[in-house]
Amino acid sequence: MKKNLILKIFEGFSIQRWNDLIRPFELVEMDKAGEKMVLAYIIGKFEENKGEIIDWHWMIYASLFDLLRKIALCDIKAPVQQMLKKEFPEEYLRLNEWVLNQYSNLMDEKLFSEFSDYVYSKSGTKTIPDDLKKTVRVYEAAHKFATIRELEMISVVNEKERLADIKTELEEQIQPYLEFEGLQKLITHQKAFKFLLKIEQLRFQTRWNQTPRIPATSVLGHCFYVAIMTLLLGRESNPKMCRQRVINNFFSALFHDLPESVTRDIISPVKQATDDLPNIVKKIENEIVSKELVPLMENFFVNQIIYYTSDEFSNRIQNEMGIIQIVSYDELNEKYNDEKFQPIDGKLVRICDHLSALMEASISINHGITSEHLEVGLEATVNHYKKNQVINGINVYDFFNKIITS
């Protein structure tokens, strides 16, 4: 995977949202993308529970492509883009072609082709298949409600007059999606909304909170970045992964720090202060999650989220009895690369978790904002892996060194 693409995606942490209004906390694009996918998961699971088919594979790639598009067009507000699409379709098409050109040298041919198809479908020049329309609408509903949630969060510090027109417009935009049960539960502040509130706390928690850093990153934004890196690195290390494995890897990464919504981010040096402390912290996290988070989850997705967050950095499967089994990477590829085993590359998620930490530290240092914490953390992240050690098909030591030296 090209370093320039990794860096380009990281720019999502620097794109400020609602920067023409008073903001009680940092609102950045990466956090919005993360919350949108949490919402898509909740709304989509309600639809699946009713027997609808949701194409999660399409949705996770849509989240990547939308972020890339947003990074390229960060200076053009959404209402302006909507007016361009409606009133100046030819210019809107040229604008999308310009977006694609920004990434033509950063992607392999297959990924760029998928990105192009998505951009052209968004612009209206490519028809969306009928069997995908439900998934697209769930994804759009999540996008709209994620924006509404941001508006609600900043409304406490902005005069009503500043927000009145925006509020009216967003309420109109969400109307076509009110048939979704999950969205109804969220809007009426039922259990699903309380679960969302817990996850939203990850937007307020700053990583590396013992040291100044540019850009600052939240735990939720970090989780989404890890999910995207898991998606991209996984397709390169093993393009033969079954679709469900790709989906499981993405959502395992997205939810991998979910316990921190109730325990807060315990920094690595503290977790590793004693030999037994990591296991003790994990046990305490599991107990708190069971007490405070599990009761807020719907019964039709609670077991899946527990599976995603249990032994989150281990390669694993789930047998027909629902029992989690730790397996090797070779076993994942040769015996369990099938939907019925619900395979997860937990070690790949861990690599991408470390990759995110590597980027957070190295980019800040390169900006001239450094500290002993960042320098020690950067070195420890690279040296966590041995030379020539291959994990889930990746020589991590070489990969990380190329990123920080090239």
Solvent accessible surface area in square Angstrom, and as a share of the most:
residue,aa,sasa,rsa
1,M,45,0.20
2,K,107,0.45
3,K,56,0.24
4,N,92,0.47
5,L,7,0.03
6,I,0,0.00
7,L,59,0.29
8,K,55,0.23
9,I,0,0.00
10,F,5,0.02
11,E,73,0.33
12,G,0,0.00
13,F,2,0.01
14,S,62,0.40
15,I,20,0.10
16,Q,65,0.29
17,R,32,0.12
18,W,37,0.13
19,N,111,0.57
20,D,93,0.48
21,L,28,0.14
22,I,83,0.42
23,R,61,0.22
24,P,64,0.40
25,F,46,0.19
26,E,100,0.45
27,L,0,0.00
28,V,11,0.06
29,E,14,0.06
30,M,0,0.00
31,D,3,0.02
32,K,4,0.02
33,A,5,0.04
34,G,0,0.00
35,E,1,0.00
36,K,12,0.05
37,M,0,0.00
38,V,2,0.01
39,L,0,0.00
40,A,0,0.00
41,Y,2,0.01
42,I,1,0.00
43,I,0,0.00
44,G,0,0.00
45,K,21,0.09
46,F,5,0.02
47,E,3,0.01
48,E,59,0.26
49,N,89,0.45
50,K,110,0.47
51,G,64,0.61
52,E,68,0.31
53,I,145,0.73
54,I,10,0.05
55,D,39,0.20
56,W,19,0.07
57,H,39,0.17
58,W,53,0.19
59,M,0,0.00
60,I,0,0.00
61,Y,23,0.09
62,A,0,0.00
63,S,1,0.01
64,L,1,0.01
65,F,7,0.03
66,D,24,0.12
67,L,4,0.02
68,L,1,0.00
69,R,21,0.08
70,K,46,0.20
71,I,10,0.05
72,A,23,0.18
73,L,5,0.02
74,C,57,0.34
75,D,133,0.69
76,I,45,0.23
77,K,118,0.50
78,A,52,0.40
79,P,59,0.37
80,V,74,0.43
81,Q,20,0.09
82,Q,83,0.37
83,M,110,0.49
84,L,44,0.22
85,K,88,0.37
86,K,172,0.73
87,E,95,0.43
88,F,111,0.46
89,P,82,0.52
90,E,122,0.55
91,E,90,0.40
92,Y,14,0.05
93,L,54,0.27
94,R,130,0.47
95,L,33,0.16
96,N,0,0.00
97,E,69,0.31
98,W,118,0.41
99,V,0,0.00
100,L,8,0.04
101,N,100,0.52
102,Q,70,0.31
103,Y,1,0.00
104,S,48,0.31
105,N,121,0.62
106,L,24,0.12
107,M,14,0.06
108,D,68,0.35
109,E,153,0.69
110,K,134,0.57
111,L,5,0.03
112,F,52,0.22
113,S,57,0.37
114,E,52,0.23
115,F,0,0.00
116,S,17,0.11
117,D,65,0.34
118,Y,13,0.05
119,V,0,0.00
120,Y,62,0.24
121,S,26,0.17
122,K,77,0.33
123,S,14,0.09
124,G,58,0.56
125,T,82,0.48
126,K,94,0.40
127,T,122,0.71
128,I,53,0.27
129,P,73,0.46
130,D,117,0.60
131,D,121,0.63
132,L,25,0.12
133,K,97,0.41
134,K,58,0.24
135,T,1,0.00
136,V,14,0.08
137,R,74,0.27
138,V,0,0.00
139,Y,9,0.03
140,E,62,0.28
141,A,0,0.00
142,A,0,0.00
143,H,70,0.31
144,K,37,0.16
145,F,6,0.02
146,A,0,0.00
147,T,20,0.12
148,I,21,0.11
149,R,19,0.07
150,E,0,0.00
151,L,8,0.04
152,E,68,0.30
153,M,26,0.12
154,I,0,0.00
155,S,48,0.31
156,V,119,0.68
157,V,60,0.34
158,N,11,0.06
159,E,90,0.40
160,K,173,0.73
161,E,146,0.65
162,R,124,0.45
163,L,10,0.05
164,A,49,0.38
165,D,119,0.62
166,I,52,0.26
167,K,108,0.46
168,T,73,0.43
169,E,68,0.31
170,L,16,0.08
171,E,77,0.35
172,E,111,0.50
173,Q,42,0.19
174,I,8,0.04
175,Q,103,0.46
176,P,80,0.50
177,Y,20,0.08
178,L,59,0.29
179,E,86,0.39
180,F,0,0.00
181,E,59,0.26
182,G,0,0.00
183,L,0,0.00
184,Q,79,0.35
185,K,55,0.23
186,L,0,0.00
187,I,66,0.34
188,T,84,0.49
189,H,102,0.45
190,Q,82,0.36
191,K,81,0.34
192,A,2,0.01
193,F,12,0.05
194,K,109,0.46
195,F,1,0.00
196,L,1,0.00
197,L,74,0.37
198,K,51,0.22
199,I,4,0.02
200,E,4,0.02
201,Q,67,0.30
202,L,4,0.02
203,R,7,0.03
204,F,105,0.44
205,Q,28,0.12
206,T,60,0.35
207,R,31,0.11
208,W,35,0.12
209,N,98,0.50
210,Q,63,0.28
211,T,15,0.09
212,P,99,0.62
213,R,19,0.07
214,I,86,0.43
215,P,18,0.12
216,A,55,0.43
217,T,3,0.02
218,S,11,0.07
219,V,0,0.00
220,L,2,0.01
221,G,0,0.00
222,H,0,0.00
223,C,0,0.00
224,F,0,0.00
225,Y,0,0.00
226,V,0,0.00
227,A,0,0.00
228,I,0,0.00
229,M,0,0.00
230,T,1,0.01
231,L,8,0.04
232,L,4,0.02
233,L,9,0.04
234,G,2,0.02
235,R,47,0.17
236,E,86,0.39
237,S,31,0.20
238,N,16,0.08
239,P,108,0.68
240,K,169,0.71
241,M,22,0.10
242,C,29,0.17
243,R,134,0.49
244,Q,32,0.14
245,R,0,0.00
246,V,24,0.14
247,I,15,0.08
248,N,0,0.00
249,N,4,0.02
250,F,0,0.00
251,F,2,0.01
252,S,0,0.00
253,A,0,0.00
254,L,4,0.02
255,F,3,0.01
256,H,5,0.02
257,D,18,0.09
258,L,3,0.01
259,P,9,0.06
260,E,11,0.05
261,S,1,0.01
262,V,30,0.17
263,T,26,0.15
264,R,184,0.67
265,D,27,0.14
266,I,51,0.26
267,I,42,0.21
268,S,64,0.41
269,P,89,0.56
270,V,76,0.44
271,K,54,0.23
272,Q,116,0.52
273,A,72,0.56
274,T,78,0.46
275,D,139,0.72
276,D,95,0.49
277,L,45,0.22
278,P,53,0.33
279,N,115,0.59
280,I,84,0.43
281,V,17,0.10
282,K,51,0.22
283,K,133,0.56
284,I,85,0.43
285,E,16,0.07
286,N,70,0.36
287,E,100,0.45
288,I,48,0.24
289,V,16,0.09
290,S,67,0.43
291,K,162,0.69
292,E,70,0.31
293,L,0,0.00
294,V,41,0.23
295,P,76,0.48
296,L,30,0.15
297,M,8,0.03
298,E,23,0.10
299,N,124,0.64
300,F,61,0.26
301,F,3,0.01
302,V,22,0.13
303,N,107,0.55
304,Q,46,0.20
305,I,1,0.00
306,I,66,0.33
307,Y,5,0.02
308,Y,2,0.01
309,T,14,0.08
310,S,31,0.20
311,D,73,0.38
312,E,26,0.12
313,F,54,0.23
314,S,29,0.19
315,N,2,0.01
316,R,0,0.00
317,I,2,0.01
318,Q,38,0.17
319,N,50,0.26
320,E,164,0.74
321,M,160,0.72
322,G,39,0.37
323,I,106,0.54
324,I,54,0.28
325,Q,77,0.34
326,I,98,0.50
327,V,11,0.06
328,S,53,0.34
329,Y,39,0.15
330,D,88,0.45
331,E,60,0.27
332,L,0,0.00
333,N,49,0.25
334,E,139,0.62
335,K,122,0.52
336,Y,24,0.09
337,N,43,0.22
338,D,62,0.32
339,E,107,0.48
340,K,129,0.55
341,F,46,0.19
342,Q,46,0.20
343,P,0,0.00
344,I,0,0.00
345,D,0,0.00
346,G,0,0.00
347,K,96,0.40
348,L,1,0.01
349,V,0,0.00
350,R,69,0.25
351,I,1,0.01
352,C,0,0.00
353,D,17,0.09
354,H,21,0.09
355,L,0,0.00
356,S,0,0.00
357,A,14,0.11
358,L,0,0.00
359,M,2,0.01
360,E,1,0.00
361,A,0,0.00
362,S,11,0.07
363,I,21,0.11
364,S,0,0.00
365,I,45,0.23
366,N,125,0.64
367,H,114,0.51
368,G,58,0.56
369,I,58,0.30
370,T,66,0.39
371,S,28,0.18
372,E,132,0.59
373,H,90,0.40
374,L,0,0.00
375,E,90,0.40
376,V,85,0.49
377,G,17,0.16
378,L,30,0.15
379,E,109,0.49
380,A,59,0.46
381,T,14,0.08
382,V,9,0.05
383,N,89,0.46
384,H,110,0.49
385,Y,11,0.04
386,K,151,0.64
387,K,141,0.60
388,N,122,0.62
389,Q,69,0.31
390,V,96,0.55
391,I,30,0.15
392,N,7,0.04
393,G,41,0.40
394,I,13,0.07
395,N,43,0.22
396,V,0,0.00
397,Y,40,0.15
398,D,59,0.31
399,F,29,0.12
400,F,0,0.00
401,N,39,0.20
402,K,136,0.58
403,I,8,0.04
404,I,61,0.31
405,T,102,0.59
406,S,100,0.64
